[in-house]
Amino acid sequence: MRKHDWKSAIIVTHDFHLLRAMTEARRLGIEVSGAGVHETAMFRPPLALREVIANLVKAIGYNL
């Protein structure tokens, strides 16, 4: 994005990933909007748990 001097982006990802993806983009200084996709071939509970943990880890500032 820097190469083309782009300042904004639209993120399209699975709805469980959207909050984390948009938060990370904003942290990098990117003006962002997003669209969550609700369909998946994967079993949802593990996805939800993974995203909750990832967001908590990010909120407390721990870097893996």
Backbone bond lengths (Angstrom), bond angles and torsions (degrees), N, CA, C in turn:
res aa  C-N    CA-C-N  psi(-1)  N-CA   C-N-CA  omega(-1)  CA-C   N-CA-C  phi
1 M - - - 1.433 - - 1.522 110.75 -
2 R 1.304 116.06 -37.55 1.474 118.47 179.12 1.525 110.86 -63.95
3 K 1.321 116.77 -37.79 1.459 121.10 -178.40 1.529 111.32 -56.82
4 H 1.342 116.72 -37.58 1.463 121.68 -178.27 1.531 112.69 -100.50
5 D 1.344 116.41 4.03 1.454 123.07 -179.45 1.533 112.26 59.82
6 W 1.331 115.94 35.28 1.463 120.94 176.53 1.517 108.54 -81.05
7 K 1.316 116.83 139.15 1.466 122.30 -176.61 1.527 112.80 -112.38
8 S 1.324 117.72 -14.37 1.461 119.53 -176.47 1.528 110.23 -136.41
9 A 1.336 113.68 160.82 1.466 119.16 -178.55 1.518 109.50 -151.69
10 I 1.308 115.49 158.80 1.457 122.92 171.10 1.523 106.37 -113.84
11 I 1.316 115.74 124.47 1.459 120.95 179.22 1.516 108.47 -101.77
12 V 1.315 116.93 125.58 1.458 122.98 174.81 1.516 106.66 -118.86
13 T 1.330 115.91 116.82 1.454 120.93 -177.48 1.524 108.63 -154.78
14 H 1.311 116.22 176.38 1.456 119.91 176.95 1.521 108.71 -60.51
15 D 1.327 116.97 143.56 1.459 119.86 -174.85 1.525 113.50 -57.83
16 F 1.325 118.22 -28.95 1.464 119.97 178.15 1.527 112.29 -68.97
17 H 1.316 117.50 -25.37 1.464 121.46 -177.67 1.528 112.88 -92.90
18 L 1.313 117.13 -13.89 1.458 120.71 -169.33 1.524 113.45 -61.37
19 L 1.314 118.37 -47.56 1.471 120.72 -179.01 1.521 111.18 -57.71
20 R 1.324 116.46 -47.86 1.466 120.15 -178.51 1.527 111.36 -65.98
21 A 1.327 117.42 -41.15 1.464 120.88 -179.54 1.531 111.26 -64.36
22 M 1.327 116.46 -43.20 1.462 119.69 -179.97 1.530 111.62 -69.78
23 T 1.324 117.01 -38.27 1.461 120.56 177.42 1.523 110.67 -61.65
24 E 1.306 116.61 -43.51 1.468 120.98 -179.78 1.529 110.70 -66.36
25 A 1.321 117.81 -41.52 1.465 120.87 178.55 1.529 110.53 -62.25
26 R 1.318 117.00 -43.80 1.469 120.33 178.92 1.526 110.87 -64.08
27 R 1.328 116.69 -37.31 1.467 120.24 177.37 1.530 110.80 -61.09
28 L 1.319 116.25 -31.36 1.463 121.61 179.35 1.530 112.36 -85.19
29 G 1.339 116.72 2.12 1.457 120.33 177.34 1.512 114.46 86.07
30 I 1.305 117.52 18.53 1.461 121.41 -179.24 1.530 108.95 -97.26
31 E 1.315 116.30 127.87 1.461 120.81 173.19 1.524 106.41 -74.61
32 V 1.323 116.96 122.69 1.457 119.18 -168.44 1.525 111.75 -136.53
33 S 1.320 114.68 146.06 1.459 121.70 167.03 1.523 105.79 -129.30
34 G 1.316 116.11 162.16 1.460 117.25 -173.86 1.505 113.78 -143.71
35 A 1.319 113.97 161.17 1.460 122.29 176.05 1.520 107.56 -135.61
36 G 1.325 115.48 123.44 1.459 120.46 179.25 1.518 111.57 -92.45
37 V 1.310 115.79 135.48 1.460 122.40 176.36 1.521 107.17 -96.42
38 H 1.322 117.20 131.01 1.459 121.21 -173.13 1.522 114.09 -97.17
39 E 1.291 118.13 -13.88 1.465 120.99 -177.70 1.520 110.73 -86.21
40 T 1.320 115.87 143.45 1.454 120.02 178.03 1.518 110.19 -154.82
41 A 1.299 116.34 150.91 1.457 121.67 174.27 1.520 110.28 -93.83
42 M 1.339 115.47 -7.27 1.459 120.24 -178.02 1.521 110.69 -93.05
43 F 1.305 116.25 158.99 1.456 123.08 176.87 1.525 108.39 -74.03
44 R 1.319 118.46 123.82 1.458 123.30 -170.13 1.536 117.13 -66.50
45 P 1.326 121.99 -43.50 1.478 118.66 -174.84 1.526 115.19 -52.47
46 P 1.334 120.33 -43.84 1.475 117.71 177.25 1.534 112.44 -62.90
47 L 1.329 116.98 -34.63 1.465 119.95 177.89 1.521 110.79 -64.70
48 A 1.312 116.56 -44.36 1.457 120.87 -179.25 1.522 110.84 -63.42
49 L 1.303 116.95 -45.26 1.459 121.37 179.55 1.527 111.01 -61.43
50 R 1.322 116.52 -44.06 1.460 120.61 179.74 1.528 111.12 -60.28
51 E 1.330 117.06 -43.22 1.461 120.31 -179.43 1.524 112.24 -69.28
52 V 1.327 117.91 -38.35 1.468 120.79 176.99 1.525 109.36 -60.73
53 I 1.316 116.61 -46.74 1.467 120.50 179.54 1.528 110.85 -63.41
54 A 1.324 117.43 -44.23 1.469 120.96 -179.94 1.522 111.25 -61.47
55 N 1.334 117.34 -41.62 1.462 120.27 179.18 1.523 111.61 -68.27
56 L 1.322 117.70 -38.23 1.463 120.66 177.19 1.529 111.20 -65.04
57 V 1.315 116.32 -44.53 1.466 120.88 178.57 1.524 109.91 -59.89
58 K 1.324 116.63 -43.61 1.452 121.09 179.70 1.535 110.84 -65.18
59 A 1.337 116.65 -39.25 1.467 121.13 -177.91 1.530 112.04 -65.34
60 I 1.324 117.01 -34.43 1.467 118.71 -179.60 1.526 111.59 -86.53
61 G 1.330 116.28 -4.20 1.453 120.10 174.17 1.513 115.69 84.65
62 Y 1.312 117.40 17.74 1.467 120.74 179.78 1.522 108.94 -85.12
63 N 1.321 116.67 128.34 1.464 122.10 178.82 1.509 109.59 -104.97
64 L 1.321 116.06 124.11 1.473 119.69 177.61 1.506 110.54 -84.16
